[in-house]
Amino acid sequence: MTTVDEDTFDSDSSSATSPKINNQQQLNNNNGGTASSKWAEIAAKPPSPPKNKIINTKKSNKIRTTTTTSSQKKNRKSQRSNLHSLGVNNSRVLDIHYPSRTVVALLVHNDYREEIIMILKKHGVSNLPDYTPTHHTTISDPQFKNLSVTEKSSLAIEKNNHRLVRALPFIRDHIAKAVARFFKEQSWITKDQLDSFIQSHNEKIATTITNQNSL
């Protein structure tokens, strides 16, 4: 499948760069006291591994994810262009990211999921209905080969969390809070991360409105 480069967040769960290091660099670039700096601080804390909990990664009132196979990465603009050429309505694709090296995840409106699956299937792109982005098998980098299954599971959860937290500020404003709540429903981000993002997002919108009114 055609894929997208995540130039604003981790593109690969097997990346050699630790997400903790990336987040620390992000924190160092923020000044305390603002909603944005608080968001960066809270974002650095991934959720704890779930205990005996089955997470449904496909159902939500308004939003769903679909995962497909991927062979290479392209920048976001190229990915959107390729999806369009296949007949995909890009306005219904809310986010695109890589949960692992050979998988691309599309976040779409609930009522568009089946249609996009059919469109991609028509062009030979396989859907992965049972894929779980926090499963230990998403950690395929050789540097982590000696980790236990439990350690790989924790690392997968952490990487997925950082990937999504860093994606949220770049999702379209009118749907960003709904997406954040969906991520929380899936236990992909924490309650603190959700609350902090919503606060930061609301302040961003308020500032934009104030600036527009002052023109």
Rosetta blueprint (number, residue, H / E / L):
1 M L
2 T L
3 T L
4 V L
5 D E
6 E L
7 D L
8 T L
9 F L
10 D L
11 S L
12 D L
13 S L
14 S L
15 S L
16 A L
17 T L
18 S L
19 P H
20 K H
21 I H
22 N H
23 N H
24 Q H
25 Q H
26 Q H
27 L H
28 N H
29 N L
30 N L
31 N L
32 G L
33 G L
34 T L
35 A H
36 S H
37 S H
38 K H
39 W H
40 A H
41 E H
42 I H
43 A H
44 A L
45 K L
46 P L
47 P L
48 S L
49 P L
50 P L
51 K L
52 N L
53 K L
54 I L
55 I L
56 N L
57 T L
58 K L
59 K L
60 S L
61 N L
62 K L
63 I E
64 R E
65 T E
66 T E
67 T E
68 T E
69 T E
70 S L
71 S L
72 Q L
73 K L
74 K L
75 N E
76 R H
77 K H
78 S H
79 Q H
80 R H
81 S H
82 N H
83 L H
84 H H
85 S H
86 L L
87 G L
88 V L
89 N L
90 N H
91 S H
92 R H
93 V E
94 L E
95 D E
96 I E
97 H E
98 Y E
99 P E
100 S E
101 R L
102 T L
103 V E
104 V E
105 A E
106 L E
107 L E
108 V E
109 H E
110 N H
111 D H
112 Y H
113 R H
114 E H
115 E H
116 I H
117 I H
118 M H
119 I H
120 L H
121 K H
122 K H
123 H L
124 G L
125 V L
126 S L
127 N E
128 L L
129 P L
130 D L
131 Y L
132 T L
133 P L
134 T L
135 H L
136 H H
137 T H
138 T H
139 I L
140 S L
141 D L
142 P H
143 Q H
144 F H
145 K L
146 N L
147 L L
148 S L
149 V H
150 T H
151 E H
152 K H
153 S H
154 S H
155 L H
156 A H
157 I H
158 E H
159 K H
160 N H
161 N H
162 H H
163 R H
164 L H
165 V H
166 R H
167 A H
168 L H
169 P H
170 F H
171 I L
172 R L
173 D H
174 H H
175 I H
176 A H
177 K H
178 A H
179 V H
180 A H
181 R H
182 F H
183 F H
184 K H
185 E H
186 Q L
187 S L
188 W L
189 I L
190 T L
191 K H
192 D H
193 Q H
194 L H
195 D H
196 S H
197 F H
198 I H
199 Q H
200 S H
201 H H
202 N H
203 E H
204 K H
205 I H
206 A H
207 T H
208 T H
209 I H
210 T H
211 N H
212 Q H
213 N H
214 S L
215 L L
